[in-house]
């Protein structure tokens, strides 16, 4: 318990430092590795929650599946433009598998777990047939994934040049196929995770569930703040409006 709480507190410190450094463009090139640490820390928090809720074995299986599936599909995107559009990773995010940084798999795992908590909260009172419930869950959780990417991609591309897109669109020349690709990949992963965990015994842990909601919100807000600091107003509006609507629904349903 003390170790996991310590990891969470360390993440909070790292997060605050990251927001300040990124917002005011104070991150030196030699400290770029801090981005990878942030993503791995976020993923570790998601793993801790899953382990507490469903047990270590199931949590590890979900982590391996999500990380592996996301890296494989991302590798097809890098090589062939599959699903997302044509893009290349420009900066060093650490070790790569199939041309994709491991940190991207960590990021996807964090997105899947945090979006899962928010989607299940919204659906708390829904009484639907099992399969329909799973599909509805995958849709809602994938909407949360896309909302996060609406903030991440413009900042990563326009402000930080972490990766470069080859295309154009009204949204900072990021191909709209990227966002539909995020939705489709998230939908597939979330559907598999839903059916895998649906019948598993779950230990309720309100503290860590709230931490997952905070983790999702904190990541979104970090990129929104950086976007705001760099005048990317479209990011602020297109991210915050749907996020606030779904978040208000989540708070209402979980409160009831």
Steps between C-alpha positions, in 0.01 A plus 500: 500500500774746597696420184205554266402822675861613475499434125182705467650792694817482290284516186326813630835673553622392155171616347515851652862540387406381151210742465722795598791399276283426196267800537786751516722309255765447765571132428862474376588248232708293743188454718275362223524156664269638770210459256558126487515483880167683521331255263642194676396641839147556368492143373631369833217676687248339264662160562483551877130576479427194284705276730310624804164456326548174309820343629858513378470222239200649322650848519822382337312313227297812420816713500681261264202483265437876488868588463563232239188572293553876501869476407426256217223717350712814546784326315267445205415868515867603496586264212188511286281782628250239617203625702653830618663655193866557417727613782849454643641515852761775510636506855645230720236339723726216601514140380293408197319186385404476132598864462265618777624625840399284797376819662218517244379161623516634857298804395233282340476285812443810714236629259315166494490458879404858585238513225361171630432648845324803354290292259393251768408791727276652233337160441454421869120496485457370145321168479590350165553148364856385560623535139321832445645628827849404382455679167363812671792492743751474214339796322496727807852411613628556145342845495709580807808371317434727202441801726841447655661468158337825387723666760810282466560499126502873421734572792729207418509597131472878480667603827749223581553319165503162675363358177428644156185453297498477122165647402270792553168579666326786677630363831862610486561284191451180698314250280151441633562130437726515807203564727276243335796261528530576871132426543515171308813372674364601840165337419667169412726501805225607739264234369759227562581638847130527584423136421822382666424677828120485497470178698809552714457569872565865572611661823357850528760765570341848492829675580683358200198538274499871583871507430439354153239768431747761619776346286286527187394856583854604591647376171228674299545823695878492463476498122217754501712735716797462264268560203363810668850630571582462130181651364343177374146612582329239285658230717358661812144518368484166317648318797339671798139518380448123445719418801298720736170364367602137554669579831185667634298193397756278674482702822121498492472125446763405756352735758161335456 
